[in-house]
């Protein structure tokens, strides 16, 4: 220990000085003129010339020693690397303000410097070795980055695989819709119905992948409103009753004993997102329950409501209660018969976005209960009457449509569909043949359906402004894409016109076109 004469003249401080000298931390005391009063050996060993670190030396002299010997590898206020001038400036500034800093020595050790002003205007500095802590933090940071990179790679792989698989399925769906309009016998319609059921199953899997990509892209924004539960509960009953009945299950949907409430009880939520969460719960319950019943009920939970979906299915061990919400997680045995393990992951992420809470209770052989806790509505809104949708293809006959898609199979399938709808359609593969197609049309297009990915480096987003420059900004346009990459979803979200995802549901396309096109009398078509 080096100590100035002011301290050596005070024998009663000998014990304190010995204690400081034997401490694991480096210790230093500077006077009000930034001259060293005393320090322990741990502090002296940080420097290239320890013998010069003695009482009376100025702080800036030791900074210069660090620069000469380049003993400092990294410091918290030099994140961009070693720069002697910047180091000198910032190290002295941090010392004068008695700030905390983090320093890495050339030998790899990390120090945390804590400096504080004394009542006499000096500075006390304590340097702690935090090497193990920093190694742990760096390892955790590297692991976090690796996980984020893996998640991004997963999203990109799913987007690429999804796009390639959606293309042929997109064509099949359009062809099936066109074919169904030409069938004449019950047997033909029954076979077509079975094919459509298979297509809907595959489409549901792709929709789950799309939902995950949309969540990863951050383009899902909740729009909470006060809404009645009654219409949603009745819709769930209508939607899943056929599947439950086919399996011999009893599906019961009851509003529950909410104080003074019936099925008109209201909640504060986003209607579409709430519906998706509950549909995932009910779909799983019906899918994995082989006998017994599925109950959907509502209960009060303080100021909130709890919506339960209870089944008599196989159940699972309590240890799996959190794992079931992981992406692509599937349980062993009966619970793994169907699906790709995304439904509950989507429900969990949607609930988090909404600020709702999910609870799950299950026992092997005794069924499962999934519960969603959400706030009650400030008032119970009156549900609006739902207008019946017109039968397809009402309102589209005689309309001039332009489809731009570089896939010849899609163009051929769409030609069959539009012909069945009675539309007057033209087809282009991309920018290279668009001018000729437009010149051959009997009048300007009334609506354009354009694929996002086109050939020769063109995209629908790039081509759309060219069409509107020619035909006006009021030209109705629909973008179609099979790309589910997060960055692509963010881009198409801001295009300003409807975006439909492959495999395209022809009924949804027809409904979108009817909504965009003015009626023959100049009024808008209802959805």
Secondary structure, DSSP 8 states (H G I E B T S, - for coil): -EE-HHHHT-GGGHHHHHHHHHSSSEEEEE-TTSBEEEE-HHHHTTSS-GGG-STT-BHHHHHHHHHHHT-EEEETT-TT---HHHHHHHHHHHHHTT--EEEEETTS-EEEEEEEE-TTS-EEEEEEE-HHHHHHHHHHHHHHHHHHHHHHHHHHHHHHHHHHHHHHHHHHHHHHHHHHTT--SHHHHHHHHHHHHHHHHHHHHHHHHHHHHHHHHT------EEEESHHHHHHHHHHHHHHHHHTT-EEEEE----TT--TT-EEEE-HHHHHHHHHHHHHHHHHH--SSEEEEEEEEETTEEEEEEEE-S----GGGTTGGGSTT---SGGGGSSS-S-HHHHHHHHHHHHT-EEEEEE-TTS-EEEEEEEEB-SS------------TTTTTTT-EEEEE-S-HHHHHHHHHHHHHHT-EEEEE-SHHHHHHHHHHSSS--SEEEEESB-STT-BHHHHHHHHHHHH-TT-EEEEEE----HHHHHHHHTSSS-EEESS--HHHHHHHHHHHSB-TTSSB---
